[in-house]
Amino acid sequence: MKAFLLAAGEGTRLRPLTETTPKCLVPICGRPLLAYWFDLFRRHGIGEVLINTHHLADQVRAYVRSVEGVRVSVIYEPELLGSAGTLYANRDFVKGEDAFFILYADNLTNANLNALAAFHQSHSGIVTMGLFETSVPRQCGIVQLDSEARIVDFVEKPSHPKSNLANAGIFVAQPGLFDFLSDRMPLDLGHNVLPPLIGRMYGFRIREYLLDIGTLENYRKAQEEWAIIRNNE
């Protein structure tokens, strides 16, 4: 399978770190965040990845030149297209694929991507959304599932959340997803695309470690927790 790795965010909540380093390259336990993503790709047999860039794009391009075992295409966005806009603009990347991954690069995770893909193949959804349990549901995209793990409700940052199951920013999608996209940019998955797909998506609970490092508080937390995980491997 192929993967879109969405990495174009400016990382404003991580300043001053991101004033000189793109968010996807900030160091976690001595290695760039992207390094752990490529570990994950090699571990799960994901051989081809498209990364979108914007802020400090040359640093990302220079880094991926050293990556081995994964073919990488780097796309520069002079103006941000939005998460879904990037997918639409680069839809030919997955032409002919039965399914593909969509991954938010600001996550630090050791998620079992093969388990997610197997779940997707055994269900009939256009999208399978990776989910995690959050303690701050008002800050996340929150879902409700039925007894068959079908997503029956999805709300971005609800004022009155109905569950604590949150969008993890890790998806498997069918090519049919592109039927719900358009050339209207910027186009966001969470706000513009996923809500109309309620009833056609399934949720898969990620049991492994996952943390969005996009704030200074979470970045510091990631350093501590990831060190423990690495020591236990």
N, C-alpha and C positions, 0 to 999 in steps of 0.2 A: 504493500500500500504506500501511497504518497501522503505527504502532510503539508499543510499550510501552517507556518509558524509566524504568528502575527506579532511583530516586534517594532512597530513604527512609533509607538507612544513616546512623548517627550519626557515623561517621568518627572513632571513638575513637583509631585509630592515627595520626591527623593532628592530634591536639591538640598545642599550644594553638590552632592555626589554626581548628579547627572548634568551638571554644568560642563563637565569635561569628559564624561563617560556616558555612552548610551545605556539606558536602563538594562538592556539585555546582556550587557557586559560588566555590570557591577560585580565585584568579587564576593563570592560566598565561600568561606573557609579556604581562601587562597586561590580559587579558580573562578573564571567568569561564569555567570549564570548560564550562558549558552553552552558551556562545556558539559553541564549536566544534562541538558536537552539532547546533545549528540550522544552521550552515553546511553540515554534512554532509547534513541533511535536505533543505535547499533544492537542493543539488547533485544529489541523487538522486531528487527528485520525491516525497518523502514529505510529504504535505500535512496529515496529522492525527496527533497524538501525545498519548498519555496519560502523565503523570508522576505517580508516587506520592511523597508527602512524609511526613515525620514530624518530624525535628529542625529547628527554626527554619523551619518551613514557610511562614510569612508572607513571609520573604525570597524564597523560590522563587516564590511566587505573585506578588509584586510584580515580580520580574524578568521573568517570562514575559508580563506585560502589555505589555512593550515589544517583544516578538518580532513580526516581520513575515514574512509568506509561509508561515506554518505555523499551523494551528489547534491550540491546546493546551488540553487538559483537565487540571486539577490536582486530584488526589485526596489528601485528608489521611487518614492512618492514625493514630488515637489510640494504638493498639497495633500494633506491626509484625506484618504478616501473613505475612512471608516472601516470597521471590521468586515462588514458584508460587502462594502464597495471594493475592497481588495480582492475578495473571492470572485466577484463578478468580473472585474477587470482582468483577472488572470485565470479565468475558467478553462482556458485551453490547456493549462498545466495538468489538469486531471481528466482531459478528454480520453474516453475509452476505459476509464477506471470504473469498477463496480461500486466502490466506496472509497472514502478518503478521510484523513484526520484534519481537524481544525483545532489549533492549539494556541493558547495565549502565552506568549513567551515570558511574561512577568510572573509566572508561577514557578515555584521551586517544588519539584515533585519526583517521586519514584513510583508513580502510578503504573499499574499493570495494563499497558495499552492493548496487549493481546487479549486480555479478558474483556476489555471494553469492545474490541472489534468482534469477538465471538458472540457477545451478547447482541450486538447490533445485527449480526448476520442471522441470528435466531428469532428476530422480531421483524415486524413489517413497517417500521417507522422510516420517515424520510431522514430524521435526525435522531441520534442517541446522544443525550447530554450527560456528561459526567457530573455527578453531584457529590457534595460534601455537607456535613453538618456544621452549621455556623452558630457562633454565639452572638453574632451581630446581624440578624436577618434584615434589619432596616437599611443596611449598607450593601446588600447583595440582590441578585436576581433570584427570587424565591419561587419554588415549584410545589405543586401538590401532585401526588401520584394516586392512581387507582390501584386496585388489587393486582393488576397485571403489569404494573410499573409504567403504564401510559401516563404521560404528563397531561393533566386535566386543568391545570392553572399555572400561569407564569406571570409574575409581576416584578418589574425592576424597582428595587429599593422601596418596598411597600411601607406605608405609614402604619398599617395594621397587618403584619405578616401572619399568614395562616399556617406556616410550618417553619422549620429551621433547615430545610433542605435547599441548598444553594447551588446555582450554576457554578461549576468549577472552571469554566473556560477550556474544557477538553471535550471535544465532540468527535463522533463519526457521522458522516453524512453521505446520502445517496446523491447521484447527479441530479435527481429531481429537485434538489434544493434550489438549483439555478432558475427554476421556473418561478420562484418566489422573489427573485432579485431583479433589480433594474439598474439602469445607468444613471439614476438620480443620486448624485454624490453630495456630501458624504452619506453613507448608508450604514447603519449600525445593526448588528445582529440582535442585540438584546432589546432595542427599542422598536426597530422597524420590521424585523424578519421573524423572530421567534414567536411573538404573540399570535400572529395569524396561523401558526402551525400547531397550536394547542389541539391535542387529540390525534396528531400525526407524529408526535415525538414520544420517545421513551426515555426514562431516566435510569442511569446506572450508578449505584453508589460506589464511590472510590474509597477503599478501606486504607489505602496507603497514605503516606505523608503528602500533604499539599498545602502550600501557603503562598498567597499573593504577596510578593516582597515590595509592592509599590508604595509603601509608606516607610518613613524612617523607623517607626516603631516595629513594623513587621520585618524590616530589613535586619534590625538588631536581633529580633527574636529568631529569625532564620539562621543567623550565624551560630547561635547557641544550640538550637535544636538539630540542625544539620550535622554539627560536629558529633553529637551523640549518636545519630543515625549511622554516620560513617564509621564510628568506632565499634558499633555493634554488627556491622556487616561482616 
